[in-house]
């Protein structure tokens, strides 16, 4: 059996083969299309699903965003941005990005279009930024410029830096979500070895922050006036949030958080509240020893739902389309170590989970990101150092 690391990634032997595959890919330009691969049909509560491989050969793809014309931006963790056509052609790396700390879980991470992207061409991306022997999650904005059949990134401006930087290469968090009021939520991991800092309001480790598009602090942030607290903080006591999405019905933010050995969590983080890590958790340490003080404590929030054992959730999307109309309003998240797509149905009050369905396990794929496309299909990225895939999920004909 191959040993798994704390994020569910295969252990050293398989990593060695993966590194070799990645090395062969590093100088690739046009990565490739799906070619002659046939769609796979898999069961679901909404009927048979067709899972089509639209593009393959991606290097640890992390995030997906749809351009207004239906093309897709895909980040690769080693530090490359690709544009994928609707037919699956993958571009050469788009030049102009800053250097990234591409080790462990670090690298180029989430990407999101500005709300006014159609006119401004501004996009936002998060990444592990190298900083004098350490690294930290940073957020930058830039312009995507296209002319003469080529694309480039211009006017890169870093608008937020997680403080302090830390050694190690784990738990960067790093999802970006624009709220209805135009503010930007950024999830930040505890950096693994620094987990106790998730309770320290004087830093950004293990926090969810809320900033304005230029990086400044909203006047109504909950801790802005608290002495000794970082004013960007929205909520705290988080471990490693790698899924975040805004409920289109309510405008409320929802998140999926990695536990340790057990204790993955679904939350809807509220202003100024403490979500407990590492004082309370439903997980155990990798040594099997308990963490913190138990599962409950006054002044600390309970998750909406937790999972034990862990499935290592990544990506989060609400479904609003008609193509898979039985699932309208439901939440979808990927599983890394759990190798699944998970569907969650909320109650009418949008407060708790009333139904859960495990999907696509036969793919045996680590699902890193989940998005709804403009065509109403679900689009997924699979996490692999040299053979990551872009998948389209729709009803089978």
Order of alpha helices (4+ residues) and beta strands (2+ residues): alpha-beta-beta-beta-beta-beta-beta-alpha-beta-beta-beta-beta-beta-beta-beta-beta-beta-beta-beta-beta-beta-beta-beta-beta-beta-beta
